Structures are given as C-alpha cells and as structure tokens.
Amino acid sequence: MSKNSLTLPDMSQLSASGVDFINEPYFESLLHQAPDFGKIREIIAKSMNKEALTIEETAMLLSSNDAEVKEQIFEAARQLKRDVYGNRIVLFAPLYVGNYCMNDCVYCGFRRSNKASVRRTLTTAELHEQVTNLLRMGHKRTIAVFGEHINYGPVFIANCVKEIYSVRHGLDSIRRVNINASPLSHEGYRIVKEVGIGTYQVFQETYHHSTYARMHPAGTRKSNFAWRLDAPARAIESGCDDVGLGALFGLADWRFEVLSLVAHATHLMQNYGVGPHTISFPRIRPASGVTLKEVTDNDVSDADFLRLIAILRLSVPYTGLIVTAREPAALRKVALGFGVSQIDAGSHIEIGGYENIENIENNENNEIKDVQVQALEREQFELGDIRPLDEVILQLLRDGYVPSFCTACYRLGRTGKVFMEYAIPGFIQNMCTPNALTTLKEYLVDHAQSETKEIGEKILQDELNKITDNAKKLEIIKRIERINNSTDRDLYF
C-alpha cells in the first residue's frame, strides 16, 4: 500500500460555510436559564413529531433536574427510538490500521510523547488477515481507524479501504467500510470517496475552546480548532454523503458538549440540507500513561450519560446514535432502550488485535481480562465491554432486539439527503426491517452458536408475524429460505 503525505492545515481550504459557530457565551447563558415545564412539554411533543430541535430547545431539556421531567424525556426517547429505528440494533467492529501519531492529545494512549505505546502499521498481508478474522466472527461492517500521521494520508487510506473490500472468506466479505481518521482537504475527501467509503468520522473531542487548546498542545496539527470543526463540511462538499460527529465526554461540561453537537448538526443541515449520519458520545477512559484525574475533573456519571443520550435522541431524531464498547455491558443494555441504534461488538482496539481471535474468545472471562490488561499498552484506551460478538448478539436477541448487519442503503444511494427523505413512516417496515432479518439469518446460518441460533430463529419468526404487508412478507420468507438452503447471500431490499 502506497503512502501519501498529509499536508498541514491550510486555512484557505475551509469549506464555504467555514465559520466558528460555537458561541460559548450564548451557550453558557442557555445552560443557566430556569426550566419552564410548559415549554419542556411542548418541546418533547415537537420531537415526538420527528422534528429536529433547536439549540435553545435542547438547552431547555437540559435545564431541569426534576425526576419527573427526566422520566418524561426518557420515555419520549424510548418511543421515538422505536418509531424511527424499530427494535433493530446495527453492529460493527473497529479495525485499527496504524497508531503512529503526530499529535500529543493529553488523554490518548497513542499520543506521540507516550514512549510506552507500541507503534505499528499493518502491512497489506496483516490487514488482509485482520479482515479475515473479522469475517470469521461474522462481521459485515467495520470502521477503519488511523492515527493522525504523515504516513496515513488519503491515498494510503483509500488503498486500505480497497484492500478491506477485496477480502473474501467463504461466503463473507466486508460490505461497508467507515473511516475514523484525521481531517482532510477537499481533494483528500474526494480520493477516499472514490473507493466507496461509508461514513467519514471526525470527532471534535471537545467543542469548548480553552479546553480544546489545553487538551491539544500547540505545534501539533490537531491544535487547529477551526480546521477540525470544519472537517465534516469539507467532506460533504467533496461528495461524502455521510459524516459522523462526536465529542469525548468528560473533557468539558457534558451539557455544553450536547449543545455543541446539536449546533454542529444544525449547521450542517442549514448549509447542506443534511445532518450527520451518526453522532458518537464516548466517555474518557483510562489509557496507557494517562491518569484521568490529571486530565479532567469533569466526570460524567452513568445517570448523566444516559440522560445525554436521551436528549440527543430527541434533538436529532434521524441521526444514528452510537454507544461503543468503552462502556460496560450493563450500561450499554440500558442505553439501547432509549436512543442508541448502533454498537460495536467483539471489539479489539490494538493494532493487530484480531489475531488468534477464536482462541481468545473461547477462554474464560478472567483470561479474557488478562489479555485485555496485557494489551493496554497497545490500545488507544481501555474497553469496558469485551464480550465476543456471539455473546453480544445472544443478549440482544434475549432482550427482544433484531441484530442487523444491513448495508443496503449505502450501496443503493439511500444516503445523505436521500436518506433524510426516506426516513419517514414506512421506511422501517419496507426496507430496514427486511434487511435486518436477512442479515440476521446469514449470521445464524454461518456463524451463530447453538443457543444464539435457536433464539434467533424464534425472533425471526416473531418479526415475520408482525409484518402486515403479505407481499413483502412472502418475499422476505423466500429470501430467508434461499439463504438457509443455498449459498445465496447479500439479498437486500
């Protein structure tokens, strides 16, 4: 795989909408307003009508600590999640390609000053092996993660994506490759778009200016707040239909970060007619050489974490919300109920972490934890949920969810503005649910353990019984039978 230099930020290359829209004094004033319970009820009703909320309306939801108001928000988020996404949960796995980094983010195990970090970039053969192991697990979707380094320019990223798509294992292949990497220029985004990437993810980390400066020392490319803030807009202008936003919660006041994420989504919608495809909200975790108390005193409690998810669900109804394996399994289970639509599973976040994956996952839990501890010096941060993929899927099925590996929308052009137009009543029943059921059937036939397969088949039948469109139901049944009785795969609507 060839490498291409990643040039330093050139502020003349900002997008047409390249302005700093994070108005800190105004946001702070909103966070200090008194709650108006009548307005809160009106705002919740607006959200239930699947209308995005303004920054001011989001702030009003954040204003009250009243237990009854919180429960109203949680229940509304539960209902809205069911209305927009049904009971599907989309699954993916991160794939760390290289961890060389030119930045010195004080909270990150990959920062350049961390001498304990084991630096590595996968070779083409190693990348092929990692993808093969993901396919052996049953994954169909991955997000390729790169450090911010001169070695990981757009051509290198594009070549990695092409390699990932080329890998075959039995009947399996990766059908969608998302990217988490440094901000690119317009030309850089066009290069990666040409090879068929899915979502391009750039997290601002924190939208609070002084906190951002403290966390990202001057002299590194990441120290440029404006260049990073503008990255999703440049991506959209360059043809990348789907972009992902995120903040690292725990660096600044979590309420400020929620307002800023909504402001960012609003900025994109106002200027490009489409908001972010996904929003992520990871909490800061221990990492190699990082003492959290020395980094921040803005701990986000579990209660506040769940609350911010619910408020984001109400504020951006059609945006996918991702809760990662940073969080423990029990907390992720609760979060799924009122907002989250995507999770990673069976994740390893060290370079080459999917080596001998079957042996690791067959060990007892304490042995898995030993492996996790030993790997910390190679990881970007510490994971909270290290369950194997099949165990996660089994729990989802037991809880009444439909695990989905669907990638149909991205390959049929239902992205960006088109996705927003499709995201109306009937979309779930006509497209999302059928594709979730066929991809679940693939997993049950090709990868599932016996208990997972037994419960999964029951869930499939239960979901088919819910479908009222007989023609659609018959077509889904035909495709499920083809998957069960032949080598037919990837039968999407």
Stockholm file with secondary structure:
# STOCKHOLM 1.0

chainA/1-493         MSKNSLTLPDMSQLSASGVDFINEPYFESLLHQAPDFGKIREIIAKSMNKEALTIEETAMLLSSNDAEVKEQIFEAARQLKRDVYGNRIVLFAPLYVGNYCMNDCVYCGFRRSNKASVRRTLTTAELHEQVTNLLRMGHKRTIAVFGEHINYGPVFIANCVKEIYSVRHGLDSIRRVNINASPLSHEGYRIVKEVGIGTYQVFQETYHHSTYARMHPAGTRKSNFAWRLDAPARAIESGCDDVGLGALFGLADWRFEVLSLVAHATHLMQNYGVGPHTISFPRIRPASGVTLKEVTDNDVSDADFLRLIAILRLSVPYTGLIVTAREPAALRKVALGFGVSQIDAGSHIEIGGYENIENIENNENNEIKDVQVQALEREQFELGDIRPLDEVILQLLRDGYVPSFCTACYRLGRTGKVFMEYAIPGFIQNMCTPNALTTLKEYLVDHAQSETKEIGEKILQDELNKITDNAKKLEIIKRIERINNSTDRDLYF
#=GR chainA/1-493 SS CCCCCCCCCCGGGCCTTCCCCCCHHHHHHHHTSCCCHHHHHHHHHHHHTTCCCCHHHHHHHHHCCCHHHHHHHHHHHHHHHHHHHTTEEEEEEEEEEECCCSCCCTTCTTCTTCTTSCCCBCCHHHHHHHHHHHHHHTCCEEEEEECSSTTSCHHHHHHHHHHHHHCCBTTBCCCEEEEECCCCCHHHHHHHHHTTCCCEECCCBCCCHHHHHHHSCTTSGGGCHHHHHTHHHHHHHTTCCCEEEEBCBTSSCHHHHHHHHHHHHHHHHHHHSCCCSEEECCBCCCBTTBCHHHHCSCCCCHHHHHHHHHHHHHHSTTSEEEECTTSCHHHHHHHHTTTCCEEECSCCCBTTTTTTHHHHHTSCHHHHHHHHHHHGGGBSSCCSCCCCHHHHHHHHHHTTCEEECCCHHHHTTCCHHHHHHHCSTTHIIIIIHHHHHHHHHHHHHHTCCHHHHHHHHHHHHHHHHHCCCHHHHHHHHHHHHHHHHSSCCCCCC
#=GC SS_cons         CCCCCCCCCCGGGCCTTCCCCCCHHHHHHHHTSCCCHHHHHHHHHHHHTTCCCCHHHHHHHHHCCCHHHHHHHHHHHHHHHHHHHTTEEEEEEEEEEECCCSCCCTTCTTCTTCTTSCCCBCCHHHHHHHHHHHHHHTCCEEEEEECSSTTSCHHHHHHHHHHHHHCCBTTBCCCEEEEECCCCCHHHHHHHHHTTCCCEECCCBCCCHHHHHHHSCTTSGGGCHHHHHTHHHHHHHTTCCCEEEEBCBTSSCHHHHHHHHHHHHHHHHHHHSCCCSEEECCBCCCBTTBCHHHHCSCCCCHHHHHHHHHHHHHHSTTSEEEECTTSCHHHHHHHHTTTCCEEECSCCCBTTTTTTHHHHHTSCHHHHHHHHHHHGGGBSSCCSCCCCHHHHHHHHHHTTCEEECCCHHHHTTCCHHHHHHHCSTTHIIIIIHHHHHHHHHHHHHHTCCHHHHHHHHHHHHHHHHHCCCHHHHHHHHHHHHHHHHSSCCCCCC
//
